[in-house]
Amino acid sequence: MSTLSTHVLDAVRGAPAAGIRVTLFDTAGTESATGVTDADGRIGALGTELAAGNHRLRFDTGEYFAAQGVEAFYPEVDIVFTVGGERHYHVPLLLSPFAFSTYRGS
């Protein structure tokens, strides 16, 4: 069984990004789970078992920055990733109002 977690860090504030809504879409493009980052910017378990194939995470970054009164360029960030073998997948997001980066976490 493959599982998924995520972590969002606000690079400008140098702190976890709490309160970001994250939506997981399955291999068919159907919404399969949603969650909100906790005070540490994490969602420890998003969805249940992930099937092999491409999945998409959508981070509602516009809502996050609007709540802080910060103008931002990206209203949402979509990350498409591939689930292969059975394992735990961790998808971190490093965020600022005008840039973002991600990598395969552990």
N, C-alpha and C positions, 0 to 999 in steps of 0.2 A: 504494500500500500504506500502511495506517495502522499506526502502532506505538505502544507505550505504555511509559511509565516512571512511577515514583512516588517520593516522598520523604516521610519521616515525621520530624517534629521534636517532641521532648518539651518542652513549654512550661514545665513546672515546673523541670526541670533545666537548661533553656537549652542543650540539646545534641541531636545526632541520636539517634533512637530505633533502635538496632541490635538485630537479632534478632527483629523482628516478622514473623510468617508472614503472607503476603498471598496470597489466592486470587482468580483472575480467572474470572468466569463469562461465557459467551458469550450471544448474543442469545436462545438457546433455554433459557438457565438452566443449562446444563451446565458443569461445571468444565472450564476449558480450559488453565489454567496455574497454577503456584504458584511462590513464591519467598520468600526471607527477606532483610530489609533488611540491608545491609552496615554496616560501622563508621561510615559517613557517613549512615546512615539511608536509603539509596537502593537501588532496584532499577532498573538502567539499561534493561533490556529485559524485559518480562513478556509472555510469549506470543509469537506470531509476527504474522501479518497479522490485523488486526481487520476484521470485516465491518461494514457500515453497520448502525446500530440501537443499541439500549440494551445496555450491558454493566454488570457489577457487580463491584466490588472489595470483598473482605472482609478486614479487618485484624483479626488476633487480638490485640486489645489486652489482654484479660484475662490471657493467658499472659505478655505482656510485663511488666505491672505485678506479677503474682504472683511472677515471678522476682526482682523488686526488693524484695519484701516490702511492697508498697504496695497498700492497699485501693482498688479502683476500681469505679465505677458501671456502666460500659459494658464487658461482656465481649468485645464485638466491635463494629466499626464497618463498616457497609455503605455504599458510595457507588455510586449508579447514575448513569451518564453516557451521553451519546449521541454516537456516532461518526457524523459526516456525511461530508464529503469526505475525500479521502486527504491525511493529514498526520500529524505526530507529536502524540500526546496525552500530557500530563503532568498527573498528579493528585496534588498534595501534600496531606498531612494534618498539621495542627497539633493536638497531643494533650496532654491532661492527664487525671488520674484521674477528673474529674467534668465534662469538657467536651471538645469537639473542633470544629474548623472545617476547611473545605476550600475550594478555589477552582480554577478552570481555570488551570493553569500554562502555561509556554511552554517 
